[in-house]
């Protein structure tokens, strides 16, 4: 099944290449190479490339120490190795890559290539493109099964947070809950450690007003606006679940702001379906918040794509021109942030379906379920 999946991905890329007139395409990012080969590796400072051509099997350009490793890949590939980084003249990665590319007349290069690498191969017959980024946005049945699996485990850890949390719980303690799914995956022999990242945290009030801040990890969680996050990537596929919860009863103001966050979330979900521009979803949430004078308490877009990465295209933002399509997976997470008080934010992993959407994360969302 996996080999067929990889072959289908390469076939889709070749179809785009042919339509554009490319006879070769260069892919350089770790995630993108994994997407086409399922080869797990850590590039460190040594560049790693896959060159896909129309009329021959893919070619991997790799450092010597990875040569034996990549020979065990699922797909049939040619392998070209360079000595190391840096290498003496005649043995560098860019010289080996140029040797591979010299027979091609029109070459596409995925645009996330590092600038220092691109300058080594650029020329009049080389063009930057976004074929892989576009292809990764539409998830196959194979991928959706794996994202659902990840989302289910993220939900389970969120429920474990709710069971564990108390006024005696330190912020750092929540991260230990990731050991539960990690051990389960190991026992089931289902863990790829190099493609798995498990992060469970709670940002306590009032630090939860800074969604990308880092609170005192030894602080005890107290009353107010606590935001719990299970931010997972399991065996190459990601999901996220975030919930605002309270220890003790929220104030009247907190209750009202929580409901405004929920209404902004509902506004975004209400327009979510294939054919809608991503910025329309963002604007639905923004317009609701603006109506109630809360736009100044919004710090970020409504969402982003989820797949091999926790953050990828499409981006659900007012500056986006991307059109949502069936089988895209995104987050929906409008937030309200009040300095000195805390943050109100739920985030879900959401699948765009034929007629609308499906929540893949399903942890409790209503206020009466989130008071402990």
Buried (B, 14 or more C-beta within 10 A) or exposed (E): EEEEBBEEBBEBBBEBBEEEEBBBBBBBBBBBBBBBBBBBBEBEEBBBBBBBBEEEEBBBBBBEEBBEEBEEBEBEBEBBBBBBEEBEEEBBBBEBBEEBBEEBEBBBBBBBBEEEBBEBBBEEEBBEBEBBBBBBBBBEEBBBEBBBBBBBBBBBBBBBBBEEBEEEBBBBBBBEBBEBBBEEBEEEEEBEEEBBEBBBBBBBBBBBBBBEEEBEEEEEBBBBBBBBBBBBBBBBBBBBBBBBBBBEEBEEEBBEBBEBBBBBBBBBBBBBBBEBBBBBBBBBBBEBBBEBEBEEBBBBBBBBBBBBBBEBBBBBBBEBEBBBEBBBBBBBBBBBBBEEBBBBBBBBBBBBBEEBBEBBBBBBBEBEEBEB
